Amino acid sequence: MEKYFDKPEKIEKLFLLDRLLSDSKYPVSQSRILDCLECSRSTFFRLKNFLIYLGVPLEFDQKYKGYFYNTKDGDRIRLLNIWFTAKELQAFASLDKAVNELSQGLFGDTFKPFRQKIDSLFKAQNINPSQWRQKIKVISIGNRKIDETILKTITDAALKKRRVEIIHKPLGKAPVSREISPVTLIRYRDNWYIDAWCHLRSGLRTFAIDRILSCKICKGEFKIVNQEILEKYFGAAFGIFTGPPRATAEIVFKGDAAEEVSKQQWHPLQESSTNNDGTYTLKIPYSDSRELIMDILKWGDLAEVKGPEELREEIGRVVGRMRGIYEG
């Protein structure tokens, strides 16, 4: 009987059956088993007989017409503490590849034990982990270099609710010393940010990690902010420049831009419609226009801001300065 399980796919079905029976509160019908395992009746009976051969108390319930593990006092049976199917392993490998390449592998050491365990499971199913990883490519665009120690300190402070003293240098301004209570670490457009309560400004702020020159854990009470307030502040307006929205941008896209943008989500609270002439209208709440303007301008003359007038004028001034550069 053991010779039947000489191939990885057959072993996988055995563990799939074990998982199905272990996780089910009620007896599992034969039809459901065949469907979940994608196998024939004869294959199922071989699996069933092998489990019984191993001493597993697998029985058939006449009342519910299904198979179950007859255990005492609700004890659960699991042939292996951890077992993944080939598809699940491939999903984990994709995640591992992505994490390993984020910010030049800053979390490589953290994920090393996890990666070793996944590799051993790959080998158990005759899958070459290195060949699989070669099929996945993660390309970062516009990634800014950060200090690994600073990222880890900020992450640790957020998880343990510790207050942090930072030296932060805003773009084009002098460095400023601040004390913050880190709330949420964010990977946004290939760069790291931290949402935090700023004790200097007595309010919520978002800081780019690459603009933090130094940081250290400091004394002082950690500011706990209600989750509803956090979501309202950081999730209501477009982009990384957060805060309560002060206006709603109305943008009309045409041509290829209309087709492409109609498939994208710029913001969870956006409103959109496809017009009779084939153009596409997008309405987005925003607080700070800087990032929004960059996203609009990348579509060139295929995007037009209809409102508010303040945003139209701001884009007009940017386009005018650009025209002056190239015409000059």
Phi, psi and omega in degrees: 000325181297333182296337181294335185257041181270358181241144184303320183295330178285321176296321180299318179295325178298315181285331174296319177296316179299318179296317181299314181290323182290325186271352183269133179284335184237162178305143184257128182291157180296321180297321178292321178298313180298323180290314182293322182272347183053054183222171179275170178297321181295322177295317179300316182295327175295317179297315181299314181295326179291321177297318178296322178299326179284352180094011179284130183284065179273124182225166179250129179266116183292326182293311183265358178054053180203169182263147181205163174269120181272086182252159181265145174056029176073013178298140180259147179251137174212120184296329181219140182297326178218132179208130181238147173284170179300319180294321179293321177297320179295322177295318178295322179296322178296315178297317180300317180296315181297313181296320183295331183262354176291128177050048177058034174072040181299331182259017182302315181294323181295321185269000183300312178298321178298317181295321180295320180292319178297320179299320180294324178290324174302311183297328179295338179251019178057037176250130179277109185297324181293322178294321180295317182294334178292342181273358181244131178230129177245118184248120178265132179245129178072023180287127180261139182292140178229164177277121183300321181295320179295316180298316181292323178295315179297317179297314180298319180294322179293318182289324184261003179057058178246143178281145185229138172261127182234155167253111186247132179247101176296156181299123177077009182231170180282153178299147181227137176275131180222157168245130184230156170250099184297136183248301186223127175273133186233134170256108187230120180050049175069020177222158183261138176225160175231123170279132186206162170270122180267117182285340177288317182263354181054049180193172179283141179214161173241129182241134172285128183299325182291346178261006173267114185281328178201158177203155178203150176294136181228170179282163179124155182286134177284131180275116177264125183249134179305137183300323180296321178293319179300312182295323180292320183284312187271343185252356187275331185246162184290140167079188184280339177277092192267182181131169179301134180296138180252350179197169177238121179277137174244115185238136178248124179253147178228167177061221181298328180296320179299316180295317184286312184293332179296340180265357185254155171247112179274332182200143181300332183259016181291154172239142184211160177200146174264127185271165183298331181274007178091354176282168184230126181256130181235129178243126186226129173286139180216157178249313180242131188274350189302305183291322180298318179299318179297320180291327179288315185294337181293344177267002176057226183279006177271359179229135178226129176278123179268336180183163359286167184300326179301319180288321176302314182294322180295316177293322178300320179293321179296314180296323178297317178295323177295319180297321180296324179295312187279326176287328179291000000 
